[in-house]
Amino acid sequence: MDFTYDARTEELRARLLAFMDEHVYPAEQVVHEQRARLASPWETPRVVEDLKAEARRQGLWNLFLPDAEHGAGLTNLQYAPLAEITGRSPQLAPTATNCAAPDTGNMEVLAQFADEAQRKQWLQPLLAGEIRSAFAMTEPDVASSDATNITTRIEREGDEYVITGRKWYISGAMNPDCGIFIVMGKTDPEGEDIRRQQSMVLVPRDTPGVTVDRAMQVFGYEDHYHGGHAEVTFDHARVPVSNLIGEEGGGFAIAQARLGPGRIHHCMRLIGMAERAIELMCRRAVSRDAFGKALAQQGVVHNWIADARVTVEQLRLLVLKTAWLMDTVGNRGAHTEIQAIKIATPRAVVDIIDRAIQLHGAGGVSQDFPLAELYAGARTLMIADGPDEVHQRSLARREIKKYL
């Protein structure tokens, strides 16, 4: 395993770091000021559109897609350090570079599994940043960590599918630019194979019967940057049969294919979040005195910073190994490592951000620093894309199987 950055990665890193310094970090405060003046909190502030235009002008666009036909054509190993950089400003930089969830996962689904007409209608405008999208899987009335529990029905009537169900924490659905939902539901609820009961269909947001009921908060925050997390009702919403993605019964397999890259992308960005927290911790430590000396001279602060650095270096190596395996042996071959990073990274980064908050005192939980939002985002990722316990269960089973 050689994790040395190649020439293309180094060149993109340099450009992306400059873009962050010159455009993204200065916009972090501006976006709050502009949003306060908007008629709706879900409208996109002008500065975000400016960032997107600048990123596209500089060629820092769709970096996540390994398919050169649609994206930058980077391997996971090449993309990892770039995603880490954008993770330093997770609310702005991924959106600015068109590398934000849930659009990234949805574009991957469309690129891999959609037919030509579906890609032309939905993938192309997503690649261009002209629309946003949502992935409707999680439901409030069942334990959605087990996807076989999903109760939303997708019933065929002639040349149409009729979708009925209730979803929540549907990221992106509050954004007025959200044009399409990828909806997972059951087409064959009595099927013998519980992993072949589900299918995915494309449901335009303006379809009659689709109602975005309310925005769901995360630790009291409304995630404006990614278009919110909504509760959505599908009340006999009808779409053409041609809106089926792949084949009936293929929804579970598509979901697994979607979540593998999504999980490592989250972990890549989490490394950047941890680096931002360490930077803020160090800056705070050298700028404040308490009990007769600088915080940077307090032994406990030394321990926090040292432990954080060691942890980040360990996590980065595990994430890079996972990226390398995904590139060389595929997602299935990297199954153990994907689960390992999903367990280890959010948990460790939450702890690092928590220490940074502690060092900032009241400021750490305020809107004057990004730490509270970073904490909310990192803590949520211990649940999103499968809670830690699901990955621990699967990982342990694979280990035990070696000895049976």
Secondary structure, 3 states (H helix, E strand, C coil): CCCCCCHHHHHHHHHHHHHHHHHHHHHHHHHHHHHCCCCCCCCCCHHHHHHHHHHHHCCCCCCCCCCCCCCCCCCHHHHHHHHHHHCCCCCCHHHHCCCCCCHHHHHHHHHHHCCHHHHHHHHHHHHCCCCEEEEECCCCCCCCCCHHHCCCEEEEECCEEEEEEEEEEEECCCCCCEEEEEEEEECCCCCCCHHHCEEEEEEECCCCCEEEEEEECECCECCCCCCCEEEEEEEEEEEEHHHEECCCCCHHHHHHHHHHHHHHHHHHHHHHHHHHHHHHHHHHHHHCEECCEEHHHCHHHHHHHHHHHHHHHHHHHHHHHHHHHHHHCHHHHCHHHHHHHHHHHHHHHHHHHHHHHHHHHHHHHCCCCCHHHHHHHHHHCCCCCCCHHHHHHHHHHHHHHCCC
